[in-house]
Amino acid sequence: MSDLKFKIVSFKPGMELKVKGVPKSNIDRFSINVCDSKDNIALHCDARFNYAGRQRYIVLDSRKDGHWQDSVTLGNFPFHCGQEFEVRPQTGRH
């Protein structure tokens, strides 16, 4: 699997991050990371199609000073191989 990386030099309060992509066929998983280094990841979103014996779930996590923090697992899985997706913040929810 090839790594596709984008670097945002300056991300300021009030800015919005949108990610669009198309998962390849037969992919096990893909990740979206918002970070300044591999040791400090503010948001790690790992979409797992078929990974470690489980299917179709998302793991949200963060990493501080090289140590993974408590993760959250979500069962709502909106991704489909070969179909475009968009990840963005939702507004208006309370």
Buried (B, 14 or more C-beta within 10 A) or exposed (E): EEEEEEEEEEEEEEEEEEEEBEBEEEBEBBEEBBEEEEEEBEEBBBBBBEBEEEEBBBBEBBBEEEEEEEEEEEEEEEBEEEEEBEBEEEEEEE
